[in-house]
Amino acid sequence: MSKRMKEIDKLVDKNKLYTLDEAIDLLKKLPKLKFDESVEVHIRLGIDPKRTEQTVRGTVVLPHGTGKMRRIAVIARDDKLKEAEESGADFYGSDELIDKISKGWLDFDILITTPDMMKNLAKLGKLLGPKGLMPNPKTGTVTFNIKNIVKESKSGRVEYKNDSNGIIHCLCGKLSFEKNKLIENIKTLIDAVIKSKPASVKGQYIKSIAISTTMGPGIKINYGI
């Protein structure tokens, strides 16, 4: 065990449920790395991840953003392409951009498209799907409202979706954020996930919640916040 991990092991009680306030204070006390670590939230859900109707997926705009610059690409035509340019999208184009992506160019974090371009984009499903980059109406990335979605994506819009183990992992800010800003971001995410509870889920929906930094341990929190 490294010196840093030994220090962390002394500070974090793995059996304790911390309040969110206590957990963030603890994150800030842990031995620092040479970069501004991200703060992540991990929510274990009482769902059956094999049942598609119990998939928990959605988007939420964090009030204080994520602290991470997102590169936005937009595939559209005509006036919507102009709207993408004016909205501050980093990359925009039509069929030529689809062709560029098909050749392996993936220098973006979020891909947005208009509904009329989805049939052209469908052939890239096997390339974009596994990387979580395929536009989806459920997350708002297939839309004619290009201006709003680009603005939200730039200002702190995040997507959440449970993995194969029924756990949601989501970025909620940077360790350098003020404590109250991290608290507001995390509460906003948790509230959104609670509201996304599938109707077919019975019993306890939220099994556990932990927060961590990029290279730090999970700190379990009492989610009655």
Sequence and secondary structure as in RCSB ss.txt:
>XXXX:A:sequence
MSKRMKEIDKLVDKNKLYTLDEAIDLLKKLPKLKFDESVEVHIRLGIDPKRTEQTVRGTVVLPHGTGKMRRIAVI
ARDDKLKEAEESGADFYGSDELIDKISKGWLDFDILITTPDMMKNLAKLGKLLGPKGLMPNPKTGTVTFNIKNIV
KESKSGRVEYKNDSNGIIHCLCGKLSFEKNKLIENIKTLIDAVIKSKPASVKGQYIKSIAISTTMGPGIKINYGI
>XXXX:A:secstr
  HHHHHHHHH  TT  B HHHHHHHHHHS   SS  EEEEEEEESS TTSGGG  EEEEE TT  SS   EEEE
  HHHHHHHHHHT SEEESHHHHHHHHTT    SEEEE GGGHHHHGGGHHHHGGGT S  GGGT B S HHHHH
HHHHHTEEEEEB TTSEEEEEEEETTS HHHHHHHHHHHHHHHHHT  TT  S SEEEEEEEETTS  EEE S  
